[in-house]
Amino acid sequence: MDPAAVVRAIVIDPTDSNIVYAGDLRTGVYRSENGGQLWVQVNKGLSTRAVKALALSSDGGTLYAATEGEGVFRLDLKTRAEGAVVSISAASFQTAAPLAAESIASAWGEGLAASVQSATVLPLPDVLAKPAWW
């Protein structure tokens, strides 16, 4: 970290107390993964470096930096599981089983639906519990 840094905010990752973020009024956001012994700038996408306040999501996945003159900057820190899908045979539910052409398969993953819902009509619907992005 710049020795002349004017640190206005510090937040500690709620999932790992060794991960600390500091907001400097002149040079932006710094991250330490060893409790503050070594600092690295994490300013990707941050065009105004005058950081006045920091906040971290409860899962440690998103950092918010309030800047002087350009609003709030959002930095996604952790890779989200959304979008990762595994297709398996709906006949056996074995993950190692190959899928045959035109077979019935099930998709498993995070963020695929907005809620849990069961089909209540026949014929069965093509879609249940649509996610918000649908």
N, C-alpha and C positions, 0 to 999 in steps of 0.2 A: 504494500500500500504506500502511496505517496506520503512521505514523512510530514508534509505540510497539509495533509487532508483535514478538511473541516467536516467531521462526522456529525451528522444531525440525527441519525437513526440507526438502531441496531435491532435485529430480530434473530432469534434462535429457532432452528428447525424443531418443531414439536416431536418429530419422530427420531431425531438424532441430535443430541445436545452438542456434539462436536462440530456440526454445521452451523455457521454463523454468517449473517449478511450485514453489511454496513453500507449506509448511504452517505456519500460525500457531496458537499455543496458545489464542488468544482469538477470532480472527475468521475462521478457516477456511482455505480454499485460494485461492491467487492464481496467475494465469497471466501470463506475459510472452511476447510474440511477437517481441521485439526485444532479446533477451539480457539482460533485467533493467532496461532503461531505464524502461519503463512497465508497471505491474502492474494487473490487473483481477481482481476476485473471481469465482470459479467455484464457487459453493456450492449450485447447484440440486439440491435433494433432500437436502442435508446438514443434518440437524436439530441435531446437536451440533457446534459449531464448534471444539472443542478438538482440533486435529489434532496428533498426536505423531510420525507417520511417513508417508512417501509411497513408493509404488512405481509404476512405469510398465511396461506390457507392452512386449515387444521391438519391436512394430510401431508403438508410440506411440499405439495406439488406445484403450487403457483405463488410467485412473488409479485407483489404490487409495489410500485415505487411512485410516490407523488413527486412531481417535478415542478420547478419554478418556471411557469410560462408555457408548459406543454401538456398539462393534465397528468393522467395516471398511466404509467407504463405497466404492461403485464408481461411477465416472463414465465412460460411453462418450464418447470425445472425437471420434471420426471416424465418419462414416456408413459403415456396412457394406454391401458389395455383395450380401450374401445377400438373396434375395427378388427381386432385379432379374432379370427373365426376358425374353428376346427369342424370339418365335415366328417361324420361317421355314419356307418350303416344303421338305418332305423330298424332293420330286422334283428341285428345282433347287439348293437351298441358297443361293439368292440372297436377300440381306436386303431388297432393295427390291421383290421380287416380292410382289404381293398374295396373300392366302390365300383360296381359294375355299371356299364352304360344303361341308362334309363331305370336305375334302381331308385328306391326311396331312401333319402338320406336325411339326417338331422344336423342342424348347425348349432354349435355350442360356442359361447363367447360372452364377453362383458359388453354391456351397453347395447344389446340387440333389441331390447324392448323397454318401453316406459314402465311396464308393470307385468305381473304374472296374470295370465288369463287363460281359461280353458274354453274350448269350443263347446257350444250348446245347441248347435243346429246341424242338420244334414241337408245337403252335402257339406262337408267340412270347408270352412273358409280358407282362402289362400294366405291370409295375414291375420295375426292376432296381436293385440297390444302394440300398436305402432309406436316407434320411438319418436321423439320430438322432431328429429331431422327429416322424417319421412315425408 
